[in-house]
Amino acid sequence: MISKLVLGRRQWFERKVWPLDLYKLALALFLFLSPWWFAFAYSAARIEAWCIGLSLMVLSVAAMITFVVWEEWLALALGLWLIAAPWLFHLQPTATKIHIGVGLLVTYLAGLELWLVRYDTPTQ
């Protein structure tokens, strides 16, 4: 069962979707650094960006090392959380735009990767 969920090292190099994890890592780094770059005044926005950014970085690196489907589901959930968080925490306008933008991109990338892993069959 576990062997079906985890791809081996050789299969990782053959995965065509590994750049999507790299893009999610870049978005997570941008989210993590955004409180300093854009001077978030509200502490909830800073803490939210740091926690979710760090979580996405860990998930992206883990997905690049060893792919497991549940990592993509977690990334999808974090992306959806980033979209909803500005309304739940009443974030300032700059933080709202960053959270929604990064959330939409992460949700799209995670959904695309789940779609490609599920439905993309290798051509022989």
DSSP file (Angstrom, degrees, kcal/mol; ACC not computed):
  #  RESIDUE AA STRUCTURE BP1 BP2  ACC     N-H-->O    O-->H-N    N-H-->O    O-->H-N    TCO  KAPPA ALPHA  PHI   PSI    X-CA   Y-CA   Z-CA
    1    1 A M    >>        0   0    0      0, 0.0     4,-1.0     0, 0.0     3,-0.6   0.000 360.0 360.0 360.0 -49.2    0.0    0.0    0.0
    2    2 A I  H >>  +     0   0    0      1,-0.2     4,-2.0     2,-0.2     3,-0.6   0.877 360.0  60.5 -66.8 -36.0    2.7    2.5    1.0
    3    3 A S  H 34 S+     0   0    0      1,-0.3    -1,-0.2     2,-0.2     5,-0.1   0.799 102.8  52.7 -63.7 -25.8    4.8    1.6   -2.0
    4    4 A K  H <4 S+     0   0    0     -3,-0.6    -1,-0.3     1,-0.2    -2,-0.2   0.799 110.7  47.2 -76.6 -28.1    2.0    2.7   -4.3
    5    5 A L  H << S+     0   0    0     -4,-1.0     2,-0.5    -3,-0.6    64,-0.4   0.811 107.7  58.8 -82.5 -30.9    1.8    6.1   -2.5
    6    6 A V  S  < S-     0   0    0     -4,-2.0     2,-0.3    62,-0.1    62,-0.2  -0.877  75.2-143.8-107.5 125.8    5.5    6.9   -2.5
    7    7 A L        -     0   0    0     60,-1.2    60,-0.2    -2,-0.5    -3,-0.1  -0.629  22.8-119.2 -83.0 143.7    7.4    7.1   -5.8
    8    8 A G     >  -     0   0    0     -2,-0.3     4,-1.7    -5,-0.1    59,-0.1  -0.220  30.3 -98.8 -74.0 171.4   11.0    5.9   -5.8
    9    9 A R  H  > S+     0   0    0      1,-0.2     4,-1.3     2,-0.2    -1,-0.1   0.881 123.2  51.9 -61.0 -40.1   14.0    8.1   -6.5
   10   10 A R  H  > S+     0   0    0      1,-0.2     4,-0.9     2,-0.2     3,-0.2   0.911 109.0  49.8 -64.6 -41.2   14.2    6.9  -10.1
   11   11 A Q  H  > S+     0   0    0      1,-0.2     4,-0.9     2,-0.2    -1,-0.2   0.812 101.9  64.3 -67.2 -28.9   10.5    7.6  -10.7
   12   12 A W  H >< S+     0   0    0     -4,-1.7     3,-0.8     1,-0.2    -1,-0.2   0.911 101.6  48.9 -61.4 -41.8   11.0   11.1   -9.3
   13   13 A F  H 3< S+     0   0    0     -4,-1.3    -1,-0.2     1,-0.2    -2,-0.2   0.766 110.8  51.6 -69.0 -24.1   13.3   12.0  -12.1
   14   14 A E  H 3< S+     0   0    0     -4,-0.9    -1,-0.2    -3,-0.2    -2,-0.2   0.589  83.8 109.7 -87.3 -11.0   10.8   10.7  -14.6
   15   15 A R    <<  -     0   0    0     -4,-0.9     3,-0.5    -3,-0.8   102,-0.0  -0.472  53.8-161.2 -66.4 131.0    7.9   12.7  -13.1
   16   16 A K  S    S+     0   0    0     -2,-0.2    -1,-0.2     1,-0.2    -4,-0.0   0.622  82.8  60.6 -86.8 -13.3    6.9   15.5  -15.5
   17   17 A V    >>  +     0   0    0      1,-0.2     3,-1.3     2,-0.1     4,-0.7   0.310  66.3 105.5-100.8   9.5    5.1   17.6  -12.9
   18   18 A W  H >> S+     0   0    0     -3,-0.5     4,-1.3     1,-0.3     3,-0.6   0.795  71.2  66.1 -64.0 -26.6    8.0   18.3  -10.5
   19   19 A P  H 3> S+     0   0    0      0, 0.0     4,-2.3     0, 0.0    -1,-0.3   0.821  91.7  63.9 -62.8 -26.2    8.4   21.9  -11.7
   20   20 A L  H <> S+     0   0    0     -3,-1.3     4,-2.1     1,-0.2    -2,-0.2   0.884 101.0  50.3 -62.8 -36.6    4.9   22.6  -10.2
   21   21 A D  H <X S+     0   0    0     -4,-0.7     4,-2.0    -3,-0.6    -1,-0.2   0.864 108.3  52.9 -66.9 -35.7    6.4   21.9   -6.8
   22   22 A L  H  X S+     0   0    0     -4,-1.3     4,-2.0     2,-0.2    -2,-0.2   0.894 108.4  49.8 -65.8 -39.9    9.2   24.3   -7.5
   23   23 A Y  H  X S+     0   0    0     -4,-2.3     4,-2.3     2,-0.2    -2,-0.2   0.903 109.8  50.8 -64.4 -41.2    6.7   27.0   -8.4
   24   24 A K  H  X S+     0   0    0     -4,-2.1     4,-2.3     1,-0.2    -1,-0.2   0.866 108.0  53.6 -64.7 -34.7    4.8   26.3   -5.2
   25   25 A L  H  X S+     0   0    0     -4,-2.0     4,-2.2     2,-0.2    -2,-0.2   0.909 108.7  48.7 -64.5 -42.1    8.1   26.7   -3.3
   26   26 A A  H  X S+     0   0    0     -4,-2.0     4,-2.2     2,-0.2    -2,-0.2   0.901 112.0  48.8 -64.7 -41.1    8.7   30.1   -4.9
   27   27 A L  H  X S+     0   0    0     -4,-2.3     4,-2.5     2,-0.2    -2,-0.2   0.891 110.5  51.3 -65.0 -38.8    5.2   31.2   -4.0
   28   28 A A  H  X S+     0   0    0     -4,-2.3     4,-2.6     2,-0.2    -2,-0.2   0.898 109.7  49.5 -65.2 -40.3    5.6   30.0   -0.5
   29   29 A L  H  X S+     0   0    0     -4,-2.2     4,-2.1     2,-0.2    -2,-0.2   0.912 110.8  50.0 -64.4 -42.0    8.9   31.9   -0.2
   30   30 A F  H  X S+     0   0    0     -4,-2.2     4,-1.2     2,-0.2    -2,-0.2   0.918 112.5  47.3 -60.5 -43.8    7.2   35.1   -1.5
   31   31 A L  H  < S+     0   0    0     -4,-2.5     3,-0.2     1,-0.2    -2,-0.2   0.900 111.3  51.2 -64.5 -40.8    4.4   34.6    1.0
   32   32 A F  H  < S+     0   0    0     -4,-2.6    -1,-0.2     1,-0.2    -2,-0.2   0.875 116.6  39.6 -64.6 -37.9    6.8   34.1    3.8
   33   33 A L  H >X S+     0   0    0     -4,-2.1     4,-2.1     1,-0.2     3,-1.1   0.593  91.7  90.4 -88.2 -11.3    8.8   37.2    3.0
   34   34 A S  H 3X S+     0   0    0     -4,-1.2     4,-2.7     1,-0.2     5,-0.2   0.810  76.6  62.5 -60.7 -33.1    5.8   39.4    2.1
   35   35 A P  H 34>S+     0   0    0      0, 0.0     5,-1.2     0, 0.0     4,-0.4   0.861 111.8  39.3 -61.2 -31.1    5.3   40.8    5.7
   36   36 A W  H <45S+     0   0    0     -3,-1.1    -2,-0.2    -4,-0.2     3,-0.2   0.885 117.5  48.0 -81.4 -41.0    8.8   42.4    5.5
   37   37 A W  H  <5S+     0   0    0     -4,-2.1    -3,-0.2     1,-0.2    -1,-0.1   0.878 125.6  28.2 -67.8 -37.2    8.5   43.5    1.9
   38   38 A F  T  <5S-     0   0    0     -4,-2.7    -1,-0.2    -5,-0.2    -2,-0.2   0.317 102.4-125.6-110.7   7.2    5.1   45.1    2.2
   39   39 A A  T   5 -     0   0    0     -4,-0.4     2,-0.2    -5,-0.2    -3,-0.2   0.934  24.1-149.1  50.3  63.6    5.3   46.0    6.0
   40   40 A F      < -     0   0    0     -5,-1.2    -1,-0.2    -6,-0.2     6,-0.1  -0.456  10.8-165.7 -62.0 126.1    2.1   44.3    7.2
   41   41 A A        +     0   0    0     -2,-0.2     2,-0.5     4,-0.0    -1,-0.2   0.788  67.0  77.4 -84.9 -29.6    0.8   46.4   10.1
   42   42 A Y  S >> S-     0   0    0      1,-0.1     4,-1.5     2,-0.0     3,-0.6  -0.710  72.3-147.3 -88.2 125.2   -1.7   43.8   11.4
   43   43 A S  H 3> S+     0   0    0     -2,-0.5     4,-2.6     1,-0.2     5,-0.2   0.826  96.1  59.7 -65.5 -31.4    0.0   41.1   13.4
   44   44 A A  H 3> S+     0   0    0      1,-0.2     4,-2.5     2,-0.2    -1,-0.2   0.880 104.1  51.8 -63.6 -35.6   -2.5   38.4   12.3
   45   45 A A  H <> S+     0   0    0     -3,-0.6     4,-2.3     2,-0.2    -1,-0.2   0.901 111.1  47.3 -66.7 -40.2   -1.5   39.0    8.7
   46   46 A R  H  X S+     0   0    0     -4,-1.5     4,-2.5     2,-0.2    -2,-0.2   0.955 114.7  44.6 -64.8 -49.4    2.2   38.6    9.5
   47   47 A I  H  X S+     0   0    0     -4,-2.6     4,-2.8     1,-0.2     5,-0.3   0.906 113.8  51.0 -62.8 -42.1    1.7   35.4   11.5
   48   48 A E  H  X S+     0   0    0     -4,-2.5     4,-2.5    -5,-0.2     5,-0.4   0.931 111.9  46.5 -60.2 -47.3   -0.7   34.0    8.9
   49   49 A A  H  X S+     0   0    0     -4,-2.3     4,-2.1     1,-0.2     5,-0.2   0.904 114.7  47.0 -64.7 -41.4    1.8   34.7    6.1
   50   50 A W  H  X S+     0   0    0     -4,-2.5     4,-2.5    -5,-0.2     5,-0.2   0.942 115.6  43.9 -66.2 -46.9    4.7   33.2    8.0
   51   51 A C  H  X S+     0   0    0     -4,-2.8     4,-2.4    -5,-0.2    -2,-0.2   0.945 119.5  39.9 -66.2 -48.8    2.9   30.0    9.1
   52   52 A I  H  X S+     0   0    0     -4,-2.5     4,-2.6    -5,-0.3     5,-0.2   0.899 116.0  52.0 -69.7 -38.7    1.3   29.2    5.8
   53   53 A G  H  X S+     0   0    0     -4,-2.1     4,-2.1    -5,-0.4    -2,-0.2   0.927 112.2  45.5 -61.0 -45.1    4.4   30.2    3.9
   54   54 A L  H  X S+     0   0    0     -4,-2.5     4,-2.3    -5,-0.2    -2,-0.2   0.903 112.7  51.1 -65.3 -41.2    6.6   28.0    6.0
   55   55 A S  H  X S+     0   0    0     -4,-2.4     4,-2.4    -5,-0.2    -2,-0.2   0.912 111.0  48.0 -62.4 -42.5    4.0   25.1    5.8
   56   56 A L  H  X S+     0   0    0     -4,-2.6     4,-2.6     2,-0.2    -1,-0.2   0.875 109.6  53.2 -66.6 -36.4    3.9   25.4    2.0
   57   57 A M  H  X S+     0   0    0     -4,-2.1     4,-2.4    -5,-0.2     5,-0.2   0.935 110.6  46.8 -62.7 -44.6    7.7   25.5    1.8
   58   58 A V  H  X S+     0   0    0     -4,-2.3     4,-2.4     1,-0.2    -2,-0.2   0.923 114.1  47.6 -63.3 -44.5    7.9   22.2    3.8
   59   59 A L  H  X S+     0   0    0     -4,-2.4     4,-2.4     2,-0.2    -1,-0.2   0.900 112.2  49.6 -63.7 -40.3    5.3   20.6    1.7
   60   60 A S  H  X S+     0   0    0     -4,-2.6     4,-1.7     2,-0.2    -2,-0.2   0.920 113.1  45.2 -66.9 -43.8    6.9   21.7   -1.6
   61   61 A V  H  X S+     0   0    0     -4,-2.4     4,-1.9     2,-0.2    -1,-0.2   0.913 113.9  50.3 -65.9 -41.2   10.3   20.4   -0.6
   62   62 A A  H  X S+     0   0    0     -4,-2.4     4,-2.9    -5,-0.2    -2,-0.2   0.892 109.7  50.9 -63.2 -38.9    8.8   17.2    0.7
   63   63 A A  H  < S+     0   0    0     -4,-2.4    -1,-0.2     1,-0.2    -2,-0.2   0.827 109.8  50.4 -68.9 -30.5    6.9   16.7   -2.6
   64   64 A M  H  < S+     0   0    0     -4,-1.7    -1,-0.2    -5,-0.2    -2,-0.2   0.839 116.3  41.4 -74.3 -31.5   10.1   17.2   -4.6
   65   65 A I  H  < S+     0   0    0     -4,-1.9     2,-0.4     1,-0.3    -2,-0.2   0.959 136.9   2.0 -78.9 -54.1   12.0   14.7   -2.5
   66   66 A T  S  < S-     0   0    0     -4,-2.9     2,-0.4    -5,-0.2    -1,-0.3  -0.946  76.7-137.2-139.1 113.9    9.3   12.0   -2.2
   67   67 A F        +     0   0    0     -2,-0.4   -60,-1.2    -3,-0.2     2,-0.4  -0.561  27.7 168.8 -77.6 127.9    6.0   12.4   -3.9
   68   68 A V    >>  -     0   0    0     -2,-0.4     3,-1.3   -62,-0.2     4,-0.8  -0.996  36.0-132.9-134.4 137.6    2.9   11.5   -1.9
   69   69 A V  H >> S+     0   0    0    -64,-0.4     4,-1.5    -2,-0.4     3,-0.8   0.855 102.6  62.3 -61.7 -36.5   -0.6   12.3   -3.0
   70   70 A W  H 3> S+     0   0    0      1,-0.3     4,-2.2     2,-0.2    -1,-0.3   0.764  93.9  63.9 -66.0 -21.8   -1.7   13.7    0.3
   71   71 A E  H <> S+     0   0    0     -3,-1.3     4,-2.2     2,-0.2    -1,-0.3   0.893 103.5  47.8 -64.7 -37.7    1.0   16.4    0.2
   72   72 A E  H <X S+     0   0    0     -3,-0.8     4,-2.3    -4,-0.8    -2,-0.2   0.863 109.4  52.6 -70.9 -35.1   -0.8   17.8   -2.8
   73   73 A W  H  X S+     0   0    0     -4,-1.5     4,-2.3     2,-0.2    -2,-0.2   0.897 109.9  49.0 -65.7 -39.0   -4.1   17.6   -1.1
   74   74 A L  H  X S+     0   0    0     -4,-2.2     4,-2.6     2,-0.2    -2,-0.2   0.906 110.3  50.6 -65.4 -40.9   -2.6   19.6    1.9
   75   75 A A  H  X S+     0   0    0     -4,-2.2     4,-2.2     2,-0.2    -2,-0.2   0.894 110.0  50.9 -62.9 -39.2   -1.2   22.2   -0.5
   76   76 A L  H  X S+     0   0    0     -4,-2.3     4,-2.1     2,-0.2    -2,-0.2   0.918 110.8  48.4 -62.9 -43.6   -4.7   22.5   -2.1
   77   77 A A  H  X S+     0   0    0     -4,-2.3     4,-2.3     1,-0.2    -2,-0.2   0.894 111.0  50.3 -64.6 -40.1   -6.2   23.0    1.4
   78   78 A L  H  X S+     0   0    0     -4,-2.6     4,-2.3     2,-0.2    -1,-0.2   0.880 109.2  52.1 -66.0 -37.0   -3.6   25.6    2.3
   79   79 A G  H  X S+     0   0    0     -4,-2.2     4,-1.4     2,-0.2    -2,-0.2   0.911 110.6  47.1 -63.4 -42.6   -4.3   27.4   -1.0
   80   80 A L  H  X S+     0   0    0     -4,-2.1     4,-1.8     1,-0.2    -2,-0.2   0.874 110.4  53.5 -66.5 -36.5   -8.0   27.5   -0.2
   81   81 A W  H  X S+     0   0    0     -4,-2.3     4,-2.6     1,-0.2    -2,-0.2   0.903 105.1  54.1 -63.4 -41.1   -7.3   28.7    3.3
   82   82 A L  H  < S+     0   0    0     -4,-2.3    -1,-0.2     1,-0.2    -2,-0.2   0.850 108.1  50.4 -62.1 -33.3   -5.2   31.5    1.9
   83   83 A I  H  < S+     0   0    0     -4,-1.4     4,-0.3     1,-0.2    -1,-0.2   0.888 117.6  38.5 -70.2 -38.7   -8.2   32.6   -0.2
   84   84 A A  H >X S+     0   0    0     -4,-1.8     4,-1.5     1,-0.2     3,-1.0   0.758  97.6  79.8 -84.3 -25.7  -10.6   32.5    2.8
   85   85 A A  H 3X S+     0   0    0     -4,-2.6     4,-2.7     1,-0.2     5,-0.3   0.824  82.3  61.5 -58.3 -38.8   -8.2   33.9    5.5
   86   86 A P  H 3>>S+     0   0    0      0, 0.0     5,-1.4     0, 0.0     4,-0.7   0.866 110.0  42.1 -59.0 -33.4   -8.6   37.6    4.6
   87   87 A W  H <45S+     0   0    0     -3,-1.0    -2,-0.2    -4,-0.3    -3,-0.1   0.824 115.0  50.0 -80.7 -31.4  -12.3   37.6    5.3
   88   88 A L  H  <5S+     0   0    0     -4,-1.5    -1,-0.2     1,-0.2    -3,-0.1   0.874 124.0  29.0 -73.1 -36.2  -11.9   35.5    8.5
   89   89 A F  H  <5S-     0   0    0     -4,-2.7    -1,-0.2    -5,-0.2    -2,-0.2   0.402 101.2-126.1-104.9   1.0   -9.2   37.7   10.0
   90   90 A H  T  <5 -     0   0    0     -4,-0.7    -3,-0.2    -5,-0.3   -45,-0.1   0.957  40.3-165.9  51.6  58.2  -10.2   41.0    8.4
   91   91 A L      < -     0   0    0     -5,-1.4    -1,-0.1    -6,-0.2     5,-0.0  -0.269  24.1 -93.0 -74.5 160.2   -6.7   41.6    6.9
   92   92 A Q     >  -     0   0    0      1,-0.1     4,-2.6   -50,-0.1     5,-0.2  -0.268  43.4-101.8 -67.8 160.9   -5.5   44.9    5.5
   93   93 A P  H  > S+     0   0    0      0, 0.0     4,-2.3     0, 0.0     5,-0.2   0.862 119.8  49.5 -57.9 -40.3   -6.0   45.5    1.8
   94   94 A T  H  > S+     0   0    0      1,-0.2     4,-2.1     2,-0.2     5,-0.2   0.944 114.1  45.0 -64.7 -46.2   -2.3   44.8    0.8
   95   95 A A  H  > S+     0   0    0      1,-0.2     4,-2.8     2,-0.2     5,-0.2   0.867 111.1  55.3 -64.4 -35.9   -2.3   41.5    2.8
   96   96 A T  H  X S+     0   0    0     -4,-2.6     4,-2.6     2,-0.2     5,-0.3   0.933 108.3  47.1 -62.6 -46.1   -5.6   40.6    1.4
   97   97 A K  H  X S+     0   0    0     -4,-2.3     4,-2.4     2,-0.2     5,-0.2   0.908 114.7  46.5 -63.1 -41.8   -4.4   40.9   -2.2
   98   98 A I  H  X S+     0   0    0     -4,-2.1     4,-2.7     2,-0.2     5,-0.3   0.937 113.6  47.8 -66.9 -46.4   -1.3   38.9   -1.5
   99   99 A H  H  X S+     0   0    0     -4,-2.8     4,-2.4     1,-0.2    -2,-0.2   0.924 115.6  44.2 -61.8 -44.7   -3.1   36.2    0.3
  100  100 A I  H  X S+     0   0    0     -4,-2.6     4,-2.6    -5,-0.2     5,-0.2   0.920 115.1  48.6 -68.5 -42.0   -5.8   35.8   -2.4
  101  101 A G  H  X S+     0   0    0     -4,-2.4     4,-2.0    -5,-0.3    -2,-0.2   0.947 116.7  40.7 -62.5 -49.3   -3.3   36.0   -5.2
  102  102 A V  H  X S+     0   0    0     -4,-2.7     4,-2.8    -5,-0.2     5,-0.2   0.895 114.7  54.0 -66.7 -38.7   -0.9   33.4   -3.8
  103  103 A G  H  X S+     0   0    0     -4,-2.4     4,-2.5    -5,-0.3    -2,-0.2   0.909 108.7  48.0 -61.5 -43.2   -3.9   31.3   -2.6
  104  104 A L  H  X S+     0   0    0     -4,-2.6     4,-2.3     2,-0.2    -1,-0.2   0.919 114.3  46.3 -63.6 -43.3   -5.4   31.2   -6.1
  105  105 A L  H  X S+     0   0    0     -4,-2.0     4,-2.7    -5,-0.2    -2,-0.2   0.917 114.2  46.8 -67.0 -42.8   -2.0   30.2   -7.7
  106  106 A V  H  X S+     0   0    0     -4,-2.8     4,-2.7     2,-0.2     5,-0.3   0.910 113.0  49.8 -65.8 -41.4   -1.2   27.5   -5.1
  107  107 A T  H  X S+     0   0    0     -4,-2.5     4,-2.5    -5,-0.2     5,-0.2   0.918 112.7  47.5 -62.6 -43.0   -4.7   26.1   -5.4
  108  108 A Y  H  X S+     0   0    0     -4,-2.3     4,-2.7    -5,-0.2    -2,-0.2   0.938 114.0  46.2 -62.8 -47.2   -4.4   26.0   -9.2
  109  109 A L  H  X S+     0   0    0     -4,-2.7     4,-2.4     2,-0.2    -2,-0.2   0.909 114.6  46.6 -65.3 -42.3   -1.0   24.4   -9.1
  110  110 A A  H  X S+     0   0    0     -4,-2.7     4,-2.4     2,-0.2    -1,-0.2   0.919 114.7  47.3 -66.3 -42.5   -2.0   21.8   -6.6
  111  111 A G  H  X S+     0   0    0     -4,-2.5     4,-2.4    -5,-0.3    -2,-0.2   0.901 112.1  50.4 -64.1 -40.4   -5.2   21.0   -8.4
  112  112 A L  H  X S+     0   0    0     -4,-2.7     4,-2.9    -5,-0.2    -2,-0.2   0.915 110.9  48.7 -63.3 -42.9   -3.3   20.8  -11.7
  113  113 A E  H  X S+     0   0    0     -4,-2.4     4,-2.5     2,-0.2     5,-0.2   0.911 111.4  49.2 -65.3 -41.1   -0.7   18.4  -10.2
  114  114 A L  H  X S+     0   0    0     -4,-2.4     4,-1.9     2,-0.2    -1,-0.2   0.908 112.9  48.7 -62.3 -40.3   -3.4   16.2   -8.7
  115  115 A W  H  X S+     0   0    0     -4,-2.4     4,-3.0     2,-0.2     5,-0.4   0.937 113.2  46.2 -63.9 -47.0   -5.2   16.1  -12.1
  116  116 A L  H  X S+     0   0    0     -4,-2.9     4,-1.8     1,-0.2    -2,-0.2   0.878 112.6  49.4 -66.9 -37.4   -2.0   15.3  -14.0
  117  117 A V  H  < S+     0   0    0     -4,-2.5    -1,-0.2    -5,-0.2    -2,-0.2   0.882 118.2  40.7 -67.6 -36.6   -0.9   12.6  -11.6
  118  118 A R  H  < S+     0   0    0     -4,-1.9    -2,-0.2    -5,-0.2    -1,-0.2   0.904 130.7  20.9 -78.5 -42.7   -4.4   11.0  -11.7
  119  119 A Y  H  < S+     0   0    0     -4,-3.0     2,-0.9    -5,-0.2    -3,-0.2   0.557  93.4  97.5-111.2  -9.9   -5.2   11.3  -15.4
  120  120 A D     <  -     0   0    0     -4,-1.8    -1,-0.0    -5,-0.4    -4,-0.0  -0.724  54.6-167.8 -86.3 110.6   -1.9   11.7  -17.3
  121  121 A T        -     0   0    0     -2,-0.9     2,-0.1     1,-0.0    -2,-0.0  -0.797  27.8-106.3 -97.4 138.8   -0.9    8.3  -18.6
  122  122 A P        -     0   0    0      0, 0.0     2,-0.4     0, 0.0    -1,-0.0  -0.383  30.2-129.2 -64.7 137.6    2.6    7.8  -19.9
  123  123 A T              0   0    0      1,-0.1     0, 0.0    -2,-0.1     0, 0.0  -0.740 360.0 360.0 -87.8 130.1    2.8    7.5  -23.7
  124  124 A Q              0   0    0     -2,-0.4    -1,-0.1     0, 0.0     0, 0.0   0.399 360.0 360.0-119.4 360.0    4.8    4.5  -24.9
